[in-house]
Amino acid sequence: MLERLVSHWWLFLIRGLLAIVFGVLLLVWPAAGLFTIAILFGAYAFVDGVFALVASFRMSHEGRRWIWLLLEGIVGIAAGIAAALLPAAAIFALTILLGAWAIITGVLAIASAMTIRAHVANEILAILLGLLSIVFGLVVFWLPAIGIIALLYTVSFYAILAGVLLIGLAFRLRRLNRAAAPA
């Protein structure tokens, strides 16, 4: 399996480059609108899913390990199609998820602070962090545009970082491929 993986290092490079381009485009045109982020996300998810499918089929003879790439590809393609067909719903769903996550983690941070109260001085900082998360989550629900802007930057930074990591993995696999190549 390692030989097949390192011989297809370029698939990871392409995925990484696409992720970085996607992340940078989100930063360059933040005011381009809600539909733009949904369409860009959908296009990225679809293309990334296609490349994951290609990688899974190219390694299918290696046994059961390729099934995770196959599933990753199917999910990416499905997410891409859904975002293209229903961009407003995709943005709304991502924004609601962000708000819910902030509220839930805020409540859990406060609960943790109460639990560690006997052992940690100044647990007020953890309580304040929890309150900040809850307020942010409520603001996202009350003013979804703020949530969308936060979502825009979160997705952008994630895509850029994921792209850098994928490119790093591609070059590592490329080095392994060159080392394994007959001289």
N, C-alpha and C positions, 0 to 999 in steps of 0.2 A: 504494500500500500504506500509506503514511503516513496518509492520510486515514482509512482503515479502522481503523488501529491507534489513532489518537488519538480517534476517535469511540467506541471501545469501552474507554476508559480505566477505566471503572467495573469491568470484569472484573478488572483488576489490583488495584483497591481492595478488592474482595471477597476475592480470594485473600490479600491482605496482612492484612486483618482476621481471616480464618480462621486464618492462620498465628500471629498474635499470640495469639488466644484459645487455640489449641492449646498454645502455649508456656507461657502463664500457667497454664492448667489443670494442666499437668505440675508446675509449681512449687508450686501451691497444695495439691495432693493427692499428694505423692510416695510416701506409703505406701499408696496405694489399691490397689496390687497389680500384678503383672506383666501380667495380662490387660487391665487398664485402659489401660496404655500401648500395648499392641498394638491394642486396639480404637480408641483415639483416633488412633493413627497411621494405622490402616486407614481410618477415617472421613475424616481430613484428606486422605490420599493419594487416596481415591476422589473426594471433592468437588473437590479441586484438579485431578484428572484430568478430571473432567466440565467444569469451567470452561475448562481448556486445550483440550479438544475443541471446546467451543462457539466459542472464539476461533479455532481452526483452520478450522472450517467457515464461520464468518462472513468469513474472509479467504481462502477457498479459490480465489476467482477471481483472486487476485493473483499466481499463479504457484507456483513450487516452494518458496518460502521458508516457506510455512505447514506444510510436511511435518514440521518439527521440533516445532511445537506439537501436531500430530496424534500424533506418537510419544510426546511427553511426556504427553499425555492418556491414551493407551493404557497406558503403563507405570504411571501413577498409579492408574488404575482397577484394573489387574491386581494391583498391590501392595496396594491397599485390600481387594480381595476375598480375596487370600491371607491377609492379616493377620486378617481377620474369621473366616475358616474355620479357620485354624490359628494362634491367637494365641500359644500357647506356643512353637510353632516359630519364629514371627516374632521373639519376644523372645530366644530361644536363638540364632538366627542373627545377630541384631544384636550380641549380647553376644560371641559367638565372633569376629565380625568386628572388634570393638573390641580384644579381646585379641590377635588375630593382628596387627592394625595396630600395636599398641604394641610387640610383640616385634620385628617387622620393622623398624620405624623406629628402635628402640633399637640393633639390630645395625648398621644403616646409619649411625647417628650415631657409633658407636664406630669403624667403618671410616673414616668421614670424618675423625675426630679423628686416627687413625693416619696418614692421608694428609697432613694439614696440619701434622703434628708439627714438621717442619723449618722451617715458616714462621710459626707462631703460638705465642706463649708461653702457658702455662697451658691447653693443650688438655685438661688433666685435667677441666675443666668440661664439655667436650663428651662426654668418656668417662663422667663421672658422669651426665649427662643420658641417655646411651644405656643405662647400667645401670639408672637409674630407670625408663625406659620398659620395659625387659625385665622388671624385677621387677613393675611394674604389670601387664603382660600375663600373667605367670605367676600373679599373684594373681587376675586376672579368670578364668583357667582353673580355678584351684584353688577360689576362692570366687566363683562367678558373681553372687551378690547384690551384691557390691561393683562388679562390672562393670555390673550393671543400674542401680545408683544413678548411676554415672558416665555411663552411657548416657542416663539420664533427664535429667540436667542438660545434657549436651551437646546432646541433641535439643531440649530446651526453649529453650536460648539460641540455637541455630541457627534455630528456628522464629520466635522473637521478632525476631531480626535480619533474617531473610528477609522477615518481614511488614513491618517498618519500611521496608526497601528497596523492596518491592513497592508500598507506599503512596506512598513518595516518587516512584516511577516513575509511578504513577497520576496524581498531582497534576501532574507535569511534562507528561504526555500531555494532561491536562485543560487546562492553560494553552495548549498548542499547539493544542488543539481550539478553544478560545475565540478565539485569535488568528487562526485560519483561517476562523472563521465569518463569513459576510457580515454587515455592519453594517446 
